[in-house]
Amino acid sequence: NNWAGIENLSLIPGCTGASPMQNIGAYGVEIKDVFHELTAFHLLEKENYLFKLKDCEFGYRESVFKRKYKDQFVILDVTYRLSKKPVFNTSYGAIEEELSKMSVTELSIKAISQAVINIRSSKLPDPKQIGNAGSFFKNPLVEKKKFLQLKKQFEKLVGYENADGTVKLAAGWLIEQCGWKGFRNGDAGVHAKQALVLVNYGNAAGQEIYELSEQVVRSVFDKFGVKLEREVNIL
């Protein structure tokens, strides 16, 4: 229908019902930006509940369904509020560079969607081909003072300033600087094209993936003094 709002989220693997679970986001857009309401079934009470935007308590890869109400609800449907008049968001990541490669002269939601698909396809593993949970870690938030201190020591440090004055660091870059990109131990590894993604090459046990993530967390903290937080839920 040529309605805008979620073109930057193109090719994120997962179901619609999972999108509010952790407020999925990519390239400067999050589900909370277009979320209107959802219906969820309470497993114990056997009743449906309507959740509006404020009820979900969305945060950075967070919602009430991930923590507060974990394992209590099944999300049945989600309503997004899209726009007939698009507001293009191309400043995050390599979207503008990819649009240039595509020789796009006039912006459209289709062009942005395809640019995002191209970028994701070039560096992220296809879950149909290799086991992964997408981004395994959140991009950490630090105070601007901390960011400037790190920037003096690591000139190529990547960071995006938030409205509240904090700076979001690129977790993938931090992990790569610690030498993890392309690492493999048995069937547990770190993706060769994107260090933010832990992968299972076939038969790695969950504990092996978790232990690898522990090693990554420790090494990043030792090098940068920044604590990574897992984006995934540990079952």
C-alpha atoms as one frame of an Amber mdcrd trajectory, in Angstrom:
protein
   0.000   0.000   0.000   3.079   2.257  -0.049   2.695   3.069   3.642   5.869
   4.069   5.417   7.383   3.464   8.833   8.919  -0.003   8.890  11.058   0.023
   5.749  14.219   0.294   7.882  13.252  -2.956   9.618  13.271  -4.984   6.396
  14.591  -8.566   6.543  14.631  -8.826  10.348  13.907 -12.551  10.871  10.978
 -13.339  13.128   7.206 -13.192  13.421   4.986 -10.142  13.802   4.015 -11.204
  17.318   7.654 -11.243  18.348   8.298  -7.666  17.207   7.023  -5.962  20.396
   8.653  -8.583  22.636  11.966  -6.777  22.639  11.024  -3.671  20.668  12.933
  -4.798  17.604  14.876  -2.121  15.785  17.398  -1.449  13.055  18.945   1.498
  11.251  17.457   4.202  13.457  13.906   2.822  13.723  12.226   0.791  16.466
   8.827  -0.876  16.665   7.750   1.604  19.351   7.944   4.342  16.689   5.034
   2.781  14.772   3.314   0.720  17.466  -0.378   1.346  18.175  -1.666  -1.610
  20.211  -1.622  -5.375  20.610  -3.828  -8.128  21.948  -2.290 -10.734  24.251
  -3.729 -13.882  25.818  -2.950 -14.482  29.494  -1.939 -18.120  29.879  -3.218
 -18.551  33.452  -6.287 -16.313  33.435  -7.341 -17.502  29.959  -8.336 -13.957
  29.018  -7.315 -11.472  26.346  -5.753  -8.147  27.287  -5.291  -5.012  25.170
  -1.911  -3.303  25.500  -1.433   0.269  24.319   1.958   1.894  23.713   2.534
   3.028  27.304   1.436  -0.373  28.676   4.298  -2.114  26.882   6.969   0.032
  28.587   9.217  -0.161  25.544  12.923   0.454  26.026  16.050  -0.407  24.096
  15.301  -4.038  23.142  12.964  -4.223  26.128   9.276  -4.511  26.940   7.068
  -5.825  29.746   6.823  -9.120  27.856  10.550  -9.740  28.047  10.958  -9.173
  31.787   7.937  -8.154  33.882   5.428 -10.485  32.219   7.860 -13.053  30.885
   6.134 -16.347  29.985   2.717 -15.001  31.064   1.263 -13.909  27.716   0.964
 -15.039  24.119   0.782 -12.095  21.714  -2.116 -12.666  19.311  -2.053  -9.592
  17.072  -0.204  -6.323  16.660  -1.464  -3.079  15.128   1.061  -0.674  13.631
   0.360   2.966  12.806   2.000   3.596   9.439   2.208   6.818   7.437   0.882
   7.760   4.019   3.416  10.603   3.949   6.833   9.012   4.489   9.561  10.551
   6.602  12.736   8.989   5.262  15.400   7.869   7.716  18.714   7.257   5.947
  21.302   8.723   8.322  21.940   5.576  10.370  24.546   3.041   9.366  25.476
   2.628   5.715  22.066   3.307   4.158  23.119   6.455   2.290  26.227   4.712
   0.986  24.171   1.749  -0.213  21.587   4.021  -1.877  24.461   5.656  -3.746
  25.701   2.233  -4.900  22.177   1.503  -6.094  22.211   4.782  -8.102  19.047
   5.952  -6.341  18.331   9.581  -7.246  14.843   9.854  -5.727  14.164   8.460
  -2.264  11.294   6.044  -1.743  10.361   3.549   0.952  10.985   0.762  -1.580
  14.519   2.018  -2.231  15.312   2.305   1.481  13.869  -1.146   2.131  16.024
  -2.646  -0.621  19.118  -0.834   0.664  18.547  -2.273   4.140  18.007  -5.746
   2.671  21.254  -5.447   0.699  23.228  -4.376   3.770  21.779  -7.075   6.020
  22.288  -9.773   3.397  25.934  -8.792   2.927  26.965  -9.160   6.561  24.399
 -11.177   8.509  23.979 -14.974   8.365  20.750 -16.421   6.984  19.094 -18.288
   9.905  17.879 -20.867   7.376  21.492 -21.693   6.585  23.290 -21.255   9.914
  21.881 -21.195  13.437  21.858 -17.764  15.075  19.671 -15.438  17.119  20.600
 -12.275  15.254  22.354  -9.639  17.332  23.390 -11.446  20.497  24.358  -8.310
  22.445  22.830  -4.880  22.879  24.754  -1.834  21.756  25.917  -0.474  25.134
  24.982   3.009  26.337  27.669   5.084  28.062  27.891   8.615  29.421  29.332
  11.142  26.987  32.326  11.676  29.302  33.122   7.972  29.090  32.755   8.034
  25.315  35.156  10.975  24.948  37.687   9.235  27.185  37.506   6.084  25.071
  37.651   8.129  21.860  41.013   9.564  22.897  42.365   6.060  23.322  40.555
   4.437  20.375  40.216   6.965  17.540  37.977   4.743  15.392  35.461   4.113
  18.177  31.923   4.191  16.760  29.205   5.984  18.733  25.785   7.587  18.225
  24.623  10.308  20.599  21.143   9.902  22.090  18.642  12.605  22.969  19.372
  12.141  26.680  23.068  12.849  26.188  24.259   9.263  26.442  26.174   7.665
  23.587  25.321   4.305  22.020  28.458   2.361  21.161  28.622  -0.212  18.380
  28.943  -3.514  20.218  30.045  -5.291  17.057  33.020  -2.940  16.722  34.027
  -3.449  20.360  33.859  -7.228  19.974  35.819  -7.146  16.733  38.595  -5.099
  18.369  38.962  -7.871  20.931  39.738 -10.320  18.141  36.525 -12.343  18.177
  35.323 -11.804  14.615  35.389 -15.151  12.818  36.330 -17.072  15.982  35.198
 -20.684  16.156  35.480 -23.327  18.848  33.861 -26.546  17.711  30.436 -25.552
  16.384  30.135 -22.380  18.494  31.478 -19.231  16.907  31.351 -15.530  16.142
  30.163 -14.672  12.651  32.962 -13.855  10.222  31.195 -10.821   8.751  29.498
  -9.373  11.852  31.025  -9.850  15.307  27.737  -8.955  17.006  26.256 -12.295
  15.923  27.071 -15.581  17.650  26.456 -18.612  15.464  25.922 -22.347  15.823
  27.575 -24.220  12.981  25.545 -27.339  13.668  25.789 -29.135  16.964  26.916
 -26.646  19.602  24.981 -26.963  22.866  23.282 -23.946  24.385  25.818 -23.959
  27.199  28.657 -23.684  24.685  27.072 -20.614  23.099  26.508 -19.103  26.541
  30.103 -19.754  27.605  31.362 -18.133  24.416  29.206 -15.089  25.158  30.700
 -14.939  28.672  34.195 -14.861  27.198  33.201 -12.061  24.819  31.646 -10.014
  27.644  34.746 -10.368  29.807  37.182  -9.453  27.043  35.256  -6.316  26.027
  35.088  -5.188  29.648  38.795  -5.818  30.151  39.736  -3.792  27.053  37.198
  -0.951  27.134  35.684  -0.955  30.629  32.249  -1.373  29.003  29.845  -4.101
  30.109  27.943  -5.794  27.301  24.393  -6.985  27.952  22.883  -9.910  26.094
  19.980  -9.010  23.828  18.625 -12.574  23.831  16.621 -14.215  26.575  18.482
 -17.054  28.258  16.116 -19.992  28.799
